[in-house]
Amino acid sequence: MQTLQEYKCPCCGGAIEFNSKLQKMKCPYCDTEFDMEAVKEFNEAAANQQSDELNWESASDNSWKEDEASGMSVYICQSCGGEIVADESTGASSCPFCGNPVVMSGKFSGTLRPDFIIPFKLDKKAAKEGLTKHLHGKILLPKVFKKENHIDEIKGVYVPFWLFDSEVTASAEFKAESDTVYETQDERVTETNVYRCDRRGKMRFRRIPVDGSNKMDDTYMESIEPYDYGDLKPFSSAYMAGCLADKYDVDAEAAAPRADERVRKSAVGVLEDTVEGYMRRELVNDVINKGEGSVSYAMAPVWILTTRYEDKPYTFMMNGQTGKMVGSLPWDKNKANLYWAGSTAVLTAVFYFLVRMFV
């Protein structure tokens, strides 16, 4: 049986949601605030007394089976009776008719239940301000994009992440070079000394993140890192009320190779930093042996903003905890041509100035 969880205000009965500024649950109707533990205790008590009213079931057995076959689920809103249609990975949403926030509790139970969640710290207003800041100073950005830019869609999403812990023994061989320059009566001579540098070490990596959703661009997800794991909370679906959320559709086994590659690059980088005192260095080969490791499942906050320019969509993603933002931008070809033409003119003038000085 598919169920949805709606968190009710103990004072007025309205649907409540998580407030990122307060870091508490807040009722939009009576403005009463609740800490997470109080909401959890109230809803558990209400569930024991009136379980039928807190469960949103699929419309009928027949329609459920047909929808399931196509990867969709249909739910009935307990507040207004409207139908909510969601794909099989959706774990939190809102009713399209009355707007009440809901959580598909069955998507986060048993082995699908996350271990941790990082709550949103930044709200929708902060996300909009973050986009304005992101656009500032981009000299090749078309003026009309900045002037007429409006956000077509903005949504807060909890993205599933796998957090890998790993111990490795890493070894790497580097080629390092240093130059010695001296002059004879007839010529200037550069002598290059080449060295082989072997490095080896044991390292421990904690909470290497890999997103567990096929919907999300891995490059974008890595670009808005890091998250502050000091804010990790034991998972509670109450944090997701008022946001969208997906359960993972990339399991830990499938995500492990990406984590291994991130560990390899980091380990090699640590070893490379010890190759000091040379003018150049280059990796020749490396060997990474994995030891003990573990993995945990967490939900991380992301703001997704979509805008449009010349009938082309542009998507931006912002870390809902730190505010770091990334996204693709259009560029003005005329501005680019003028910029490169100006740069070439300046370089040419400097070149001729130097020639006149030394000739």
Secondary structure as UniProt FT lines:
FT   TURN            10..12
FT   STRAND          17..19
FT   TURN            20..23
FT   STRAND          24..26
FT   TURN            28..30
FT   STRAND          33..34
FT   HELIX           36..49
FT   HELIX           51..54
FT   HELIX           61..69
FT   TURN            70..71
FT   STRAND          72..76
FT   TURN            78..80
FT   STRAND          83..87
FT   TURN            88..89
FT   STRAND          90..94
FT   TURN            96..98
FT   STRAND          101..103
FT   HELIX           105..108
FT   HELIX           110..112
FT   STRAND          116..117
FT   HELIX           124..135
FT   TURN            136..137
FT   TURN            139..140
FT   HELIX           143..148
FT   STRAND          151..183
FT   STRAND          188..211
FT   TURN            214..215
FT   HELIX           218..223
FT   HELIX           229..231
FT   STRAND          233..234
FT   HELIX           237..240
FT   TURN            241..242
FT   STRAND          244..246
FT   HELIX           252..272
FT   TURN            273..274
FT   STRAND          280..309
FT   TURN            310..311
FT   STRAND          312..319
FT   TURN            320..322
FT   STRAND          325..327
FT   HELIX           333..358
//
